[in-house]
Each structure stands twice: as C-alpha cells, then as structure tokens.
Amino acid sequence: MANRIGMFIHCRRCLASMPKGQSPATWAWLSVGWTNEGLQVWCERHDINVADFHLDGAKVRNLGDDYAGDRPAKKKLN
C-alpha cells in the first residue's frame, strides 16, 4: 500500500522543542490507537493528547497492509 497521507499530525510541544536539523518525522514520538469512541494520537515525549477522533458509531474497515486499491493486483503463481 502506498502512503496516502495528505497532512501529518504532530505534537505542538514537540515542534516547539525540536532541535535544529531534525525533521518532525524523525523527532516525533507518537502512539496511535483505537479507543472505545474512535482513534487517539498520544505524545509519549510530553505525555499529552495530540488528537482524539470520535467516530460516532461509524463502521470502520481496516484495509490491511495488502490492500491493492491504489496499485495493480499481483498475479497469482500456479
């Protein structure tokens, strides 16, 4: 699966304290996981909530790491 992320999520405190020459991608220390209501992004460095997405009971489908929606399907071998 290709990376389809259009906008990254960062901890505002991490961005403010990021050393020169470091990128947000290498400085980030985030945990992402499911909650009873949706999905939460947590900053491990600052022990704070970064984002909390409540899905209001919407069905969520995991496409998995073998999702081929954005690339040609693999040919099966005999």
PEURRA-V237070 format. One record per backbone hydrogen bond with DSSP energy under -1.0 kcal/mol. NH is the residue of the N-H (numbers start at 0). CO is the residue of the C=O. If there is no record, write none. Layout:
# PEURRA-V237070
NH & CO
NH & CO
This chain:
# PEURRA-V237070
14 & 10
15 & 11
16 & 12
21 & 18
26 & 22
27 & 23
30 & 41
32 & 39
34 & 37
38 & 52
39 & 32
40 & 50
41 & 30
42 & 47
43 & 28
46 & 42
47 & 42
49 & 40
50 & 40
52 & 38
54 & 36
57 & 54
70 & 67
